[in-house]
Amino acid sequence: MTSPLVRLSHITLQVSNPQRIITDLVNKYRFRPFAARGLDGVAPCQVALRHGQVVFIVNETPEKSSLLYDAAVPLPSPDTACNISYEVEDLPGLCRHLVSNGCRLLVPPTQLHSDAGSVSYSVVKSILGNVRHTLIDRSRYTGTILPGFQPLHKEEDNPSPADVTRIDHVTYACPRGATPRIIEWYSRCFGFQHFPLREGEDPNRGFEISGPQIGLRLTSVECSGREEVGKIVMAESLPQQGLNQIDQFLQHHREGGIQHVGLLTPNIFRSAEALTDSGVLFAGQPPSYYTDPQKKEEILCAGLAPQHLARFGILLDTSTELQEDEERRILLQVFAEPLFSKDSFYLELIERRGAQGFGEGNIRALWRSMQDMIDDLSQKVQEGAVTQ
């Protein structure tokens, strides 16, 4: 089926202490709050923040009052990223399609009005854990702020020095064996298609990476021709590899969910420097990663300096087989510290210079660096240096 999704609208975070998360997003990650509701204490606090085309809505975990453009995750729940919202053009038709395919609408089609027109939305429960999708039809709306939200202040036209443009991908932490059902659901309901991470990949088996300290199966889907929808990556741990970050996430949340979001940037070095200056901690790499002769040569052939990557823990993966006159495809990535607790959600910076997938070398190194960071945070928690 042709995907009914137009673009990714925003991602929702449901948290117990919204002020702390908003402060971190503003001060560390250079987001700007631009709209809100519930600041008077009558309704749950909901604050929308923007960085480039990336929008997060931070929702206070509600006890009684309902949320706008969302359905609350039932309590008790840890702080969580739980909603990927998409813009659509035919909400009634899509909702009929979803219901006919056995989906549960947490919020039926609802229309809200303002002086700028009307917005229709519905919320559907996904097949995975606490993940839900708000589907928004803005075709009859000319405003920039959704009805029910109030503008906080005039947004600045100057871009942030961190220079994030849009969401590249969202990665799910999935129970073992769940990926084929998840792929089938997203294909049937929203028209997502398998995006192979390596040539000849079986979508039912995904891309398996195993070895010392790593056991991982990745499978990716996309809406062909609609990069603004972003990719979804399913991550499962492999058995007999010991407790790892996927298992820790599942234990913490008691179900699958959104593990991390990749933020696309045209210049990862400038973005990482700006965020580091703001206090963001990135997962580092051992010096041997950058001094290894083969990796060092790969970095130099890409026109980059190993010491510049090492400064922020940035990883590089390049295409190894090039056709004649074809430019080298380069992928640069780095993970930031968890935004909530050590076993939860975090952000990633990613720069693509012609590369569309996810290189195996980067996946291995990212996995190990994030696992080291989580283990280090666990040690600090045990020593009483930080709180979860």
N, C-alpha and C positions, 0 to 999 in steps of 0.2 A: 504494500500500500504506500501511496505518497504520504509523507509525514504531514500531519496537521499542525505541527509546531512551527512557529515563525522564528522565534529567537528565545534565548534564555532571558527572563526578566530579572529575577533576583534569587538569592538564597537566604533562607530564614534560619536564624539561630534562636533557640528557645533556652533561656538561661534564668537562673535564680537571682543573679545580681547583675542586671543589665548595665548599671552605671560603670562597673569595673570593665566589662567587655567593651562598652562604647569608648571608654577612656583609652583602652589599649588600641582599638582600631583607629582612633583619632590621633593619639600621640605617637604610637609606634608605627602603624601601618599607613598613616597619612590619608585615611578616609575622612570625608567631610559629611557631617550630619546635615540633611537638607529638609527633612519632613518628619513629623511625629504625631502621635495621638496618645492620650492617657497621661500626659504630664501633670494633669490636675488631680490625679489619684483616683478618679472615678472609674476609669477603665484600665485594663492592663497597659503598662507602658509598651509602646511600639515605636521604634526609632529607625528611620531609613538613612543609610549612609552610602556615599558614592565615592568611587575612585576610578576615574576613567569611565568605562562603560560597566564596571563591576558595581553591583548594588547588593548590599546586605541589609536585611531588616532584622533588628535585634528585638525579640519579643520577651517581655517579662513572663515567666511561667505563671499562668493564671490559675487562681483557685476557684473562682466562680464566673466572673465576667468572660464573655466570648471575645475572640480576636477578630480583627478584620483581615480579609484575604488569607485566612489560614484556619486550621483546626488544631487545637492544642494537643500536644503529646500527653497522654494520661499520666498522672502522678502515681507513684513516685517515679521520677526520671532524672538522670544526671543532666547537666548542661549538654546541649546537643545541637548539631546542625541537622535539620530534619525536613526541610522543604526546598525543593528545586522548582521554582515557578517559571512557567513558560507563557509567552504571548501566543495566542491562537486567533484565527479569523472566523471560525464557525463554531462557537461554543455549544449551542444547542445540539448541532449534529454530532460533535465530538462526544458530548455527554451521552447521547443515545447510543453511540458506538461503544463507549466504555461500559455502560450498563448492560448492553446486549452481550458483552464479553465477560460478564460476571464481576465487574469491578464495583467497589463500594464507594459511593460519593459521600464523603464526610460533610461536605457542604453542598447542597443542591445549587443549580444555577441561580445566582443572585445578582440583582442590578442595583447599582448605586449612582446617584446623580449629583452634579454640581453645575455651576455656571458654565463650565467648559464642556458639558455634555454628559454622557453616561458610560459607565464601565460595567461589564458583566464578568462574573467569575464563578468558578466552582473549584472544589478541592476534592481530589481523588486519592484514595489510599493506594500506595504501590504494593508490589508483591514482597518487598523486602523491609522487615523490621518496622521502624518508626518513620520511614521515608514516605512523604506524601508530596503531591504535586498540585500547586495552585495553577489553574488555567485561566488566563485573563484575556478578554476581548476588549481592546482599546480602540477599535475601528471607528467608534462614534464619540471619541473623546479627543479634545485638542489640548488639554492641559498636560503639564509635566509632573504634577503631583496627584496621586490617586485620591478620589473622593473619600472623605473621612479623615484624611491626614491634613495637618496644618503646616505651612512652610515655616522653617525655623529662621532662615535668613537668606539673603541673596547669595546664590552660589558664585564662587569666584571663577573667572574665565581662565586664569592661569593654571596650567596643569601642574600636578604635584611632581616634584623632582623624582619620585619613585616611579612614575611613568608607566603604571599598569594600564593595559588597554581593555581586555575582556577576560572572561573565564574560558580557559582552554579545555579543561576536563574536570570531571568530578569522579573521585574514586570511592567505591563502596567496599567496606569490609563485609565479607559474605561468609556464612557457614559453609563448611565443606560440602561439596556436591550440589550447592544451590544454584550455581551459575547458569546451567542450561535452562532452568525454569525461568530465571530472571531475564535472560536474553529473549526467550520465547514470548514472555509477557510484554517486554518493551517493543518487540517487533510487531506483535499482534495489536497492541493498543496504540502505539505512537509511530510506527513505521521505522523504528531504528533498524539498522543493518549491521551485521558483523564487520568489524574493522580489524583485519588480521595484523598482529604485531610481528609476524614473520611469514615468509612465503610458505604457502601450503598448509597454514594452520587450521586445525580442526576446531570449529567453534565449540564443540562439546568438550574438548580437552584443554583448549586455550594454550597459552604460552607458559610452559613449566620451566622454572629455574630452581635448581637444587645444588647443594654443595655445603661446605662448612658454614654454619651459622645462617643458612638461608634455605627456605623451602616455600616456594611461592608459585601460585598459578594465577596468571592474569589473562583476562579476556576483555576486549573493548568493543563498543558499538557506537555508531554515529548515525546522524540523519544525512544521507548523501547530498552534497551540494549546499548544505546549510550549516556553515561553520559557526554561525552565531548561536546555534543551539548547543554546541559543545559536545565533546565525547563523554561517554560514561565508561569507566573502567571498573570491572569486577575483580576483586582480589580475594583469593582464598589461600589459607596456609595448607601446606602439604603435611600428611601424617608423618609421625616419627621424626620430626625435626625439632622437637622441644617447643616450649612456650615462646611465642613471638608476638610482634606488635598487632597482628590480625587477631590472634587468640585473646590477647589482652584487651583489645577493643571490644570483642564480643562478650567477654566476661564483665567488663565495666558497664556496658549498655544492656546486657542480657539479651541482645538481639543484634542483627546486622544493621548497618547504617552508613552514613557519610563519614568516611575517614579523613579525606583531605580534598582540597580544591586547588587546582593548578591555575595560577594567574599569569596570563600571557603578557610579556613585556618586550618592546623592541630593543631594549638595551639592559641586559640582566646585570651588568657591572654597575651601571648608574643606579638601577633600582636597588640592588643589594647594598650599595654604599649609602644611599639615602635612608634605607630602613635600618641599617646598622647604626648610623648616626642617631636614629630615633630610639634606639634601644632594643631592636629586634635581635634575637640570638638565632643564628643559623647553625644547622648541623654541620660540623666540621669533618674534614677528611684527614687520614694519616698522611704525613709528609711523603711517604713512599708512593702514594697515588700520583703525585706530580713529578717525582724524581724517577719513576720507572721509565727506562729508556724508550720502550714502545709507546707508552702514553705521552711522554714528553715530546716525542717526534710527532705524534698525532696532533697534539696541541699546537706545536710550531707550524705544522703544515696547514693548520686552519688559520694561520695568521695571528695567533694569540700568544700571550706570554704565560708560562706556567705559574709564575709568582702572582699574577693578577687573579687567576682562578683560585689559587691557594688562599689568598687573602680572605675570601668569603666562603670557601668550601664548595665552590661551583664545580660541577661535573660536566664533562664534555663527551659527546658521542658523535662520530662522523660516519658518513656512508663509506663503506670499504670498496664497493664495486661501482665505478663510474663509467658511463658511456663516453664516447669521444665528444669533446667540447661541453660536457656536462659539468656544471659547477658543483663543488663539494657541498653536501648537505650536512648541516651542523645543528646539533641539539645541545642546549645548555640548561642545566637544572640545579636547583638547590632547595632544600626543605628548611622551613622555619620551625621554631619551638612550638609545642602544642599550645593552642589558644586557651583551652580550659584546663583540664587536668592532664597528667602525664599519659593517660591511656585514651585520649580522645582526639578531637578535631585539630587539624593544623593546616597551614597554607604553604604553597609551593610557588616559587618563581620559575618560569620557564620561558626560554627564548628559542624560537624556531627560525633557522636560516635555511629554509627549503626543506627541512625534515618534517615529516608528518606523523611518524610513529613514536615509539619509545625504545631506545637502544638497550640491549641486554646489559652492556657494561654499566650504563647509568643506573639501570634498575638494581643491579647487584650492589653497587656502591651506595645508592640512596637508601636501600633497605638496611644495609649495615650501619650507615651513619645515623639513621633515625633510631635503629635499635639501640645503638650506643647512647644516644641522647636520652631515650626513655629509661635505659638501665641506670644512667647517671642521675636522672631525676628521682628514680626509685630509691637510690642510695641516699640522696639528700633528704627525701621524705622520711626514711628510716632514722636518719640522724637528726631529724627535727629542724633542718635548715630551711625547708620550704613546706608549704601546706598544699594539699591536693585541692 
